[in-house]
Amino acid sequence: MMSRFIAIASGKGGVGRTSLTFNLGVAMSLFGEKIVMLDLDLVMANLDVITGLLNPDVTLHDVLVRDQSIEDCVYEIENDIRVIPTGIHFETLKHINPNYISWNKIIQEGSEYGDVFLMDIPAGINANIFDGLPEGTEVLLLTNSTMPSVADALKIKILFSELDIDVLGFVLNMWYDDKFLLSPNEIEAILEVPLMSTIPYDRELERALAMGRSVVEVNQSSPTSNAIMQLAADLLGKNYKPIEPDKQSILNRLKKFVGLLPEGK
């Protein structure tokens, strides 16, 4: 069966694109999907760092320079989750001409290892990458609530529309309520695509990434975890019931702390 191709794009850097790609991939795997992830940024790929693949034997750089095959650089980091590390070595990068990369071939070969192929699209406009996206690619725009972020997302959305690439909608990331920021409704009116998910600003995400893990595994009841799981469910056509914090467990820990509950209870 042919893989489903989903591209996470923002236009602007620093909006949490790579962390969403990683966490969304883990979330989708929890619904039984086999996931493959690739960061298409040849220079500043951060998916390698997040997933702990800092010095693998073979990377995409090696495929492009040393005539290695894609199958040599597909790594299973967790059950049903595979990553193709891009590479972070500038020495090999010097020998790569990005204008002659067949992204379509790379993506198609990598997609053989999963049901869903998630692509972290670099910030900015890269015609070679956009032209290489497989037919049927679905795009999730990612933005913050700031005007520059939304403006860049709009530019990328217009470009995808001109290339006849389907934009599913946008994800509002690291959101918090502030009268000086654009509201979800205002952003939806500007981008003219559906709001797929609002992911709140949450320090739990940063803590999970510091441990090299997904927030949907580390804290399943956090607002961010529930938002990402719901997004994954919506994309897959699955049902999801948000996980509420275990208030009784928290209360018991407080009672132990103040000496109202014996140890072992």
Order of alpha helices (4+ residues) and beta strands (2+ residues): beta-alpha-beta-alpha-alpha-beta-beta-alpha-alpha-beta-alpha-beta-alpha-beta-alpha-beta-alpha-alpha-alpha-alpha
